[in-house]
Structures are given as structure tokens and as C-alpha cells.
Amino acid sequence: MVEKLNWGTVISVPQLKYERGIIMKVSRYTLFEKYGDKILLFNSLTGKLAFVDWEKDLYNWLNGSNSNYEILKDYSELKTYGFIVEDCYEENIIANLKKHDYIYENTLKLEIIPTLFCNFDCPYCYEHHNSDFMNKNIQNALKKFISKNLLNYSAIQIFWFGGEPLLAKDFIVDFSTYVKQISQKYSKKYMISIVTNGYLLSRDIFDELYAAGVRCYQITFDGSQIYHDKKRFLKNGSGSYETILNNLLDIRSKKGFYHFNLRCNITKENCEDISNFLITMNSKFADDSRFKLYFRPVGDWGGDSVKKIKNQLLDGNYDIYKALLKSNCESLNYGLQYLWVSKFGICESNQRNYYVINPYGELLKCTKHLDNPNNKIGYIDESGNLVLYEEILAYWLCNSIKEKSDCLNCKSYANCYGVQCPISDHINCEYSEQSAKQFLILQYQCNNKNFIKI
């Protein structure tokens, strides 16, 4: 163990010489866990996953209880993939550079809410549904903005959100087609995605969206049918599970490149039923890599409706991980998706070029706090100009970064960088070491093809 001065803080880290003149240490962003006869590793800075056949001396070196540097000679790839680094390597500077690059990424990202109206009446929904739809003037203003500004960006991404966005299907098809065509005209990369409850997503409508360039879809289940239909029902009280599942089965018969994220909302009520839901999903989609599954706890995202099921809400992800580990996850060979290691952890709201546009042409930074005045950063005028309230925008881009010492010392820092929501003023950390190790085991158990063998 050697003390090393790092930005004014004395930190004890394992460091050893395994090449002539080079002192090595465990990366501050490396997480490792014993699992059966393997050592599993994840580095939040490089995003690399790996496993090593069990070796007690190596494990003890990683945790700092063994100072025998000879063990590293057989594991040079630990350095190749960033699990160990040279002592002089300032990882925190590299991490903050990546954070800066992400926040100021030169991709135009527009999350468009064509309506807040919805055909569902979910008890945990935070939105105030009304029958207003985005008018033609605002739609045309958005086209003008893209036409005038697309050349200033390296790529464009469109996200359709609601309400239920497919209630405005004709606008979505028209606007997506426009984005596809102008992107091709200027040789810009583009991506168009939609979050929909899936009830209206028939094969015919999917074919229209596909032709318009919509390739990425998120659809939510609330577990097995008995639980799903209690939470995700139509305004007339009818269940939706069977229609949504049948829509997906019709769609998967279509050849082509597209991607579905199947999200499963979890509460205390359906947590123990995860195994049954996995069996059903496995039987339907296990052989189709275009369909991915992930799990999220239902949260109190605002509004009054959620108060009715407050006692069913989980405190975080840990109970979900435990339930998944008890399940036969190994059969899900289509690639169970855990966002902890597959997606950058900073909320897109903190990106400079990310805007939410509501049905009234107002510019927001977040799709959750729709009525909060601190979420309204401007509007789009009829000429297609963004009129920005710079003080509120700066509030999101600058004052939102409130790094704490426990975040700076966390192995998962390069996932989220300790950035917290400037509106909720609350860090709901999903990256604790306990949760992270659960994630690591789940990743290996469900799809060890993502792991490098060292």
C-alpha cells in the first residue's frame, strides 16, 4: 500500500511494479467481484467488462491485501482494458474530459411531445392529460429550425414522447419523414425513436413509422398480465397486455433493422413475479436480438395519482436485482439489457443541445417536471428561432453539477459524475457498490458474451 497525492487528497491504493520502470495501480474506477470460480471486473471509465479465472493472489492484490507484483505478469490485459493503470495516469482528468464531451456533444436532440393526451389511465402517471395537440404553426416552426440549423450539428436525434404520441400518428409520420429526407440531403446521421404504450402500434402503423425512419421503440409492461392490467389499463378500465403483446408478435415477423426496448415497471406487488414474466418474454423473443428487456422500479415522479400506490413503491433497484438473480436469467440469451453499464449515466437534460418541445412550442429540459417554471427554458417562434431564457438554461447546464466527495471517490463516478437534478435537488443514487456488484453478476449471468476473457 502506497500513499499517493491526488488533487490535494491522500488516497491509499494498491500499486506495484510489473514492468521495468512502470508502477501500476488498480484503476479508481474498477469494480470487481468474486462469482463462482471467476473474478468479474467492470471499469466505469472505459465501460469494459471482463472475467478472470479465480486466482486468490490476484484477487488479494486487487483488494490491496497482497503486494506481490509478480502476479501481474500473467495478466497484462488488465492494463490493456484499463482495469489497472500506470501510477502517473490522472484518471479523474480523463473522466471529466469525457463528461465535458458528453454535455457539449454536437448532436441536436429534440424530444417532441405532440400531445399530452393519453388513452391509458395509469395510477402512477405524473402528467396532467388534456386534449391539446401541437398545431401546424408550431410543427412548421420546428421544420424551419431544423432546415436553418442542421448543418451546424454532426447529427440529429428525434424522440417522440407523450401522453401517447401515436394519437398524433399523422404528424409523427410527416415530421419523421422530413427529418429523414433533410438528413440524407445534408449527409447527416439521424436517429428517430418513440416511447409509446404500444396499444395503438399495430403492424400497419409500425410499417408507416418504419418507412418514415422510426427505428427505435420503447414499450412498457408492468410484469405478467395479471399485474400489468391492474396498472396499465385504458380509460374505460379495460386491460392492455394482450393487445400490446400481440402487436409485438405481429411486428417481429417483419424483417429489417429496428430495435425494441421492452421496459418492465416493478413494484413490491409484482417483484416476486419477475420469474414468470421472464419465462413469457423468453418464449416470445429469446431468439430475436432486436428485442431487449430491462427493469425499472416505479417511482414517485410527481402528481397525485401515485399517492394511491405509495406503499407499493420500492426504495431502489436492489430488490429487483435480488429477484432477477433468483430467476433463470441464463435462458435469456437475447441479451438482457441493464442500463447501468450500457448507457451514459448523466441525464440528457444536462446536455447543451437537448431540448424538449411541448405541444405549445415551449422549450423544456425535462419530460417529468412539465409544469415547473424552472423547467421552461424558452420557446420556438414562428420563424423557427429558439428564444432561450439563458439564466434558466445555465441553471441546468452549470448549477446542476454538484459533486460531493463521496461521489468523487465512488468507483462508479464515471457513470454519472455525481450530477444531480437541479429541480428535484436530490441524488437518488443507483450506483452504490452493493448495487453495482449486483449489476456485474447479472450481466455475467445473463450474457457473458459481453465479457472479455483475461
C-alpha positions in Angstrom: 0.0 0.0 0.0 1.4 3.4 -1.0 0.1 6.8 -0.3 -0.3 9.0 -3.4 -1.0 12.7 -3.5 -4.0 13.2 -5.9 -5.5 16.7 -6.2 -4.9 17.5 -2.6 -6.2 14.3 -1.2 -4.1 11.4 0.2 -5.5 8.1 -1.1 -4.2 4.7 -0.3 -4.2 2.5 -3.4 -2.5 -0.8 -4.4 0.3 -0.1 -6.8 3.1 -2.4 -7.9 5.9 -2.6 -10.4 5.3 -5.3 -13.0 7.2 -3.8 -15.9 10.7 -2.2 -15.6 10.3 1.4 -14.5 6.5 1.4 -14.5 4.4 1.5 -11.3 0.9 0.1 -11.7 -2.2 0.6 -9.6 -5.8 -0.5 -9.6 -7.9 2.0 -11.5 -10.0 4.1 -9.2 -13.0 3.2 -11.5 -12.5 -0.6 -11.4 -15.1 -2.7 -9.6 -14.5 -6.4 -9.1 -16.4 -9.2 -7.5 -15.9 -13.0 -7.0 -18.6 -15.0 -8.7 -18.2 -18.8 -8.5 -14.8 -19.7 -10.0 -14.4 -16.3 -11.7 -13.4 -12.7 -10.8 -15.7 -10.3 -12.6 -14.5 -6.8 -13.4 -16.0 -3.6 -14.6 -14.4 -0.2 -15.3 -16.8 2.7 -15.4 -14.4 4.9 -17.3 -13.7 2.5 -20.2 -17.0 0.7 -20.0 -15.2 -2.6 -20.3 -16.4 -5.9 -18.7 -14.1 -8.8 -18.1 -13.6 -12.0 -16.2 -10.6 -13.9 -14.9 -10.5 -17.5 -13.8 -10.3 -17.5 -10.0 -6.8 -16.7 -8.6 -6.6 -15.9 -4.9 -3.3 -14.0 -5.2 -4.7 -11.7 -8.0 -8.0 -11.1 -6.0 -6.0 -10.2 -2.9 -3.8 -7.8 -5.0 -6.9 -6.1 -6.4 -8.3 -5.6 -2.9 -4.9 -4.4 -1.6 -4.1 -7.3 0.7 -1.3 -8.7 -1.4 1.8 -6.8 -2.5 3.3 -9.5 -4.7 3.7 -7.7 -8.1 4.8 -11.0 -9.8 1.1 -12.0 -10.2 0.5 -9.2 -12.7 2.9 -10.7 -15.3 0.3 -13.2 -16.3 -2.5 -10.6 -16.6 -1.1 -7.9 -19.0 -4.6 -7.4 -20.5 -5.7 -5.9 -17.2 -3.7 -2.8 -18.3 -4.9 -3.1 -21.9 -8.5 -2.7 -20.9 -8.0 -0.1 -18.2 -8.6 -2.2 -15.1 -5.1 -1.3 -13.9 -3.3 1.9 -14.9 0.1 3.5 -14.6 0.6 5.3 -11.3 1.1 8.7 -13.1 -2.1 8.4 -15.1 -4.6 11.1 -13.9 -7.9 9.3 -14.5 -10.0 12.0 -12.9 -8.9 14.4 -15.6 -9.8 12.0 -18.3 -13.2 11.3 -16.7 -14.0 15.0 -16.5 -13.0 15.4 -20.2 -15.5 12.6 -21.1 -18.1 14.4 -19.0 -17.5 17.7 -20.9 -17.6 15.9 -24.3 -20.9 14.4 -23.4 -22.5 17.6 -22.1 -21.4 19.5 -25.2 -21.9 16.7 -27.7 -22.6 18.3 -31.1 -25.8 16.2 -31.8 -29.1 18.1 -32.0 -31.5 16.2 -29.8 -35.2 17.1 -29.9 -37.7 15.4 -27.7 -41.1 16.3 -29.1 -44.4 16.0 -27.2 -47.1 16.3 -29.8 -49.9 15.8 -27.2 -50.3 15.1 -23.5 -53.5 13.3 -24.2 -53.4 9.5 -23.5 -55.6 6.5 -24.0 -54.3 5.0 -20.7 -55.1 5.9 -17.1 -52.1 4.5 -15.2 -52.2 5.2 -11.5 -48.6 6.3 -11.2 -48.6 8.7 -14.1 -47.3 12.2 -13.2 -48.8 14.0 -16.3 -51.9 16.1 -16.4 -53.6 14.8 -19.5 -55.5 17.2 -21.8 -56.8 17.0 -25.3 -54.5 19.7 -26.8 -52.3 18.8 -29.8 -49.4 20.6 -31.3 -50.8 22.9 -34.0 -49.5 23.3 -37.6 -47.7 26.6 -36.9 -45.5 25.0 -34.3 -44.9 22.0 -36.4 -43.8 24.2 -39.3 -41.6 26.3 -37.0 -39.8 23.1 -35.9 -39.1 22.2 -39.6 -37.8 25.7 -40.2 -35.5 25.4 -37.2 -34.0 22.2 -38.4 -33.7 23.5 -42.0 -31.8 26.6 -40.8 -29.6 24.8 -38.2 -28.9 21.2 -39.1 -25.6 22.0 -40.9 -24.3 23.3 -37.6 -24.6 19.8 -36.0 -22.9 16.5 -36.6 -26.2 14.5 -36.3 -29.8 14.8 -35.2 -31.9 12.6 -32.9 -35.7 12.9 -32.6 -37.5 11.4 -29.6 -41.3 11.1 -29.7 -42.9 11.3 -26.3 -46.4 11.9 -24.8 -49.1 11.5 -23.5 -49.5 8.8 -26.0 -47.7 10.1 -29.1 -49.4 7.7 -31.5 -52.6 9.7 -31.0 -50.7 12.2 -33.3 -49.5 9.5 -35.7 -50.0 11.5 -38.9 -47.8 14.3 -37.6 -45.2 11.8 -36.4 -45.0 10.2 -39.8 -44.9 13.5 -41.7 -42.2 15.1 -39.4 -40.1 12.0 -39.2 -40.1 11.7 -43.0 -39.0 15.3 -43.2 -36.1 14.7 -40.8 -35.1 11.6 -42.7 -35.1 13.4 -46.0 -33.2 16.5 -44.9 -30.7 14.5 -43.0 -30.0 12.4 -46.1 -29.8 15.6 -48.2 -27.1 17.1 -45.9 -25.4 13.7 -45.3 -26.1 13.9 -41.5 -26.6 10.9 -39.3 -30.1 10.7 -37.9 -31.9 8.5 -35.4 -35.7 8.6 -34.7 -37.2 6.9 -31.7 -40.6 6.7 -29.9 -41.8 6.0 -26.4 -45.3 4.5 -26.7 -47.6 2.3 -24.6 -47.8 0.1 -27.6 -51.6 -0.3 -27.6 -52.0 1.5 -31.0 -48.8 0.1 -32.5 -50.5 -2.3 -35.0 -48.4 -3.8 -37.7 -49.8 -1.4 -40.3 -48.9 1.7 -38.1 -45.5 0.2 -37.5 -44.9 -0.2 -41.2 -45.8 3.6 -41.6 -43.4 4.6 -38.9 -40.7 2.3 -40.2 -41.0 3.8 -43.7 -40.7 7.3 -42.1 -37.4 6.3 -40.4 -38.5 5.5 -36.9 -36.3 2.6 -35.8 -36.2 2.6 -32.0 -39.1 1.9 -29.8 -39.7 1.7 -26.0 -42.8 -0.1 -24.7 -43.6 -0.7 -21.1 -45.0 -3.7 -19.4 -45.9 -4.0 -15.7 -44.9 -7.6 -15.4 -47.2 -10.6 -16.2 -50.7 -9.9 -17.5 -52.4 -10.2 -14.0 -50.3 -7.3 -12.7 -49.9 -5.4 -15.9 -53.7 -5.0 -16.4 -54.0 -3.6 -12.9 -51.7 -0.7 -13.6 -51.7 -0.1 -17.4 -55.3 0.0 -18.4 -57.4 2.0 -20.8 -59.5 4.9 -19.7 -62.6 2.6 -19.8 -60.8 0.2 -17.4 -60.0 -2.5 -19.9 -56.7 -4.3 -19.8 -54.0 -3.7 -22.4 -51.5 -6.6 -22.0 -52.9 -8.9 -24.6 -53.2 -6.3 -27.3 -49.6 -4.9 -26.7 -48.1 -8.4 -26.8 -50.0 -9.4 -29.9 -48.8 -6.2 -31.6 -45.2 -7.0 -30.8 -45.5 -10.6 -32.1 -47.0 -9.2 -35.4 -44.2 -6.7 -35.7 -41.4 -9.2 -35.1 -42.3 -11.1 -38.2 -41.1 -8.1 -40.2 -37.6 -8.4 -41.5 -35.3 -5.3 -41.2 -33.3 -3.3 -38.8 -35.2 -1.9 -35.8 -34.9 -2.1 -32.1 -37.4 -2.5 -29.2 -36.6 -1.8 -25.6 -39.1 -3.6 -23.5 -39.2 -1.9 -20.2 -40.8 -3.7 -17.2 -42.0 -1.5 -14.3 -41.6 -3.1 -10.9 -43.4 -2.5 -7.6 -43.5 -4.5 -4.4 -46.6 -6.1 -5.8 -45.1 -7.7 -8.9 -41.4 -8.0 -7.8 -41.7 -11.7 -6.8 -43.4 -12.5 -10.1 -40.4 -11.5 -12.2 -39.5 -15.2 -12.9 -42.9 -15.8 -14.6 -42.6 -12.6 -16.7 -39.1 -13.7 -17.8 -40.4 -17.1 -18.8 -43.1 -15.5 -21.0 -40.7 -13.0 -22.6 -38.1 -15.7 -23.2 -40.6 -17.9 -25.0 -41.6 -15.0 -27.3 -38.4 -13.1 -28.0 -35.4 -15.0 -26.9 -34.2 -15.7 -30.4 -34.6 -12.2 -31.7 -31.8 -9.8 -30.7 -33.9 -6.8 -31.8 -36.0 -7.1 -28.6 -34.2 -6.2 -25.3 -35.6 -6.2 -21.8 -34.8 -4.1 -18.8 -36.4 -3.5 -15.4 -37.1 -0.2 -13.5 -38.8 0.5 -10.2 -41.9 2.6 -10.3 -41.1 5.9 -8.7 -42.9 8.9 -7.3 -42.5 11.1 -10.4 -45.0 13.7 -9.2 -48.7 14.2 -9.4 -51.5 13.0 -7.1 -52.3 9.6 -8.7 -49.1 7.9 -7.4 -50.1 8.6 -3.8 -52.7 5.8 -4.1 -50.0 3.2 -4.6 -47.3 4.8 -2.4 -47.0 1.7 -0.2 -46.1 -0.4 -3.3 -43.1 1.6 -4.3 -39.6 0.2 -4.0 -36.8 2.2 -2.4 -34.5 1.4 -5.4 -33.2 -1.3 -7.6 -31.8 -3.7 -5.1 -34.9 -5.8 -4.6 -35.2 -6.1 -8.4 -31.7 -7.4 -8.7 -32.2 -9.9 -6.0 -35.4 -11.2 -7.7 -33.6 -11.4 -11.0 -30.7 -13.3 -9.5 -33.2 -15.9 -8.2 -34.6 -16.3 -11.7 -33.4 -18.3 -14.6 -31.8 -15.4 -16.3 -29.4 -17.6 -18.2 -32.1 -18.6 -20.6 -32.5 -15.0 -21.8 -29.8 -15.4 -24.4 -31.1 -12.5 -26.5 -29.2 -10.1 -24.3 -30.9 -8.8 -21.2 -30.2 -5.0 -21.0 -29.0 -3.3 -17.8 -28.6 0.4 -18.4 -26.0 0.7 -15.7 -23.2 -0.4 -17.9 -24.7 0.2 -21.3 -25.7 3.8 -21.2 -24.1 7.1 -20.1 -25.4 7.9 -16.7 -25.8 11.6 -16.9 -29.4 12.6 -17.7 -29.7 14.0 -21.2 -31.4 17.1 -19.7 -27.9 18.3 -18.8 -26.8 18.3 -22.5 -26.5 21.7 -24.1 -28.1 20.6 -27.4 -31.0 18.7 -25.9 -34.5 20.3 -25.9 -38.0 19.1 -25.1 -40.7 20.8 -27.1 -44.2 20.6 -25.6 -47.5 20.9 -27.6 -47.5 24.7 -27.1 -44.0 25.3 -28.6 -42.4 25.8 -25.2 -38.8 24.6 -24.7 -38.2 22.4 -21.7 -35.2 20.5 -20.3 -37.1 17.6 -18.7 -40.1 15.4 -19.6 -41.0 14.8 -15.9 -41.3 18.3 -14.4 -43.6 19.6 -17.1 -45.3 22.3 -15.1 -42.2 23.5 -13.1 -41.3 27.1 -14.2 -37.6 26.2 -13.8 -38.0 23.6 -16.5 -39.1 26.2 -19.1 -36.0 27.5 -20.9 -37.7 29.3 -23.8 -39.9 28.8 -26.8 -39.7 28.5 -30.6 -41.1 31.4 -32.6 -42.9 31.1 -35.9 -39.8 31.8 -37.9 -38.1 28.7 -36.4 -35.8 30.6 -33.9 -35.2 29.3 -30.4 -35.8 32.1 -27.9 -33.9 31.0 -24.8 -34.0 32.1 -21.2 -30.3 32.0 -20.6 -30.4 32.2 -16.9 -32.7 29.2 -16.5 -30.6 27.3 -19.2 -27.4 28.0 -17.3 -29.2 26.7 -14.2 -29.4 23.3 -15.9 -26.0 23.2 -17.5 -23.9 24.7 -14.8 -25.5 24.7 -11.4 -26.7 21.1 -11.8 -23.2 19.8 -11.3 -22.9 19.5 -7.5 -20.2 17.0 -6.9 -19.8 15.6 -3.5 -16.7 13.9 -2.0 -18.5 10.5 -1.7 -19.3 10.8 -5.5 -15.7 11.7 -6.4 -14.4 8.7 -4.6 -17.0 6.3 -6.0 -15.9 3.5 -8.4 -19.0 4.3 -10.5 -18.2 8.0 -10.7 -17.5 7.8 -14.5 -21.1 6.5 -15.0 -22.9 9.5 -13.5 -20.2 12.0 -12.4 -22.3 12.9 -9.3 -24.6 15.1 -11.4 -27.9 15.7 -9.7 -31.2 17.0 -10.9 -31.4 20.8 -10.5 -35.1 20.7 -9.9 -35.5 17.8 -7.5 -32.3 18.8 -5.7 -31.9 15.2 -4.8 -29.5 12.4 -5.8 -31.2 9.1 -5.9 -28.0 7.1 -6.3 -28.4 3.8 -8.2 -24.6 3.3 -8.4 -23.8 2.2 -4.8 -21.1 -0.5 -4.6 -23.7 -3.1 -3.4 -26.0 -2.3 -6.4 -23.0 -2.2 -8.8 -21.9 -5.7 -7.8 -25.4 -7.0 -8.3 -25.4 -5.5 -11.8 -22.0 -7.1 -12.5 -23.2 -10.5 -11.6 -26.4 -10.1 -13.5 -24.5 -9.0 -16.6 -22.4 -12.1 -16.5 -25.2 -14.5 -15.6 -27.4 -13.2 -18.4 -25.0 -12.5 -21.2 -21.3 -13.4 -20.5 -20.6 -12.8 -24.2 -20.2 -9.1 -23.3 -17.2 -10.1 -21.0 -13.6 -10.2 -22.2 -11.7 -13.2 -21.0 -8.4 -12.3 -19.5 
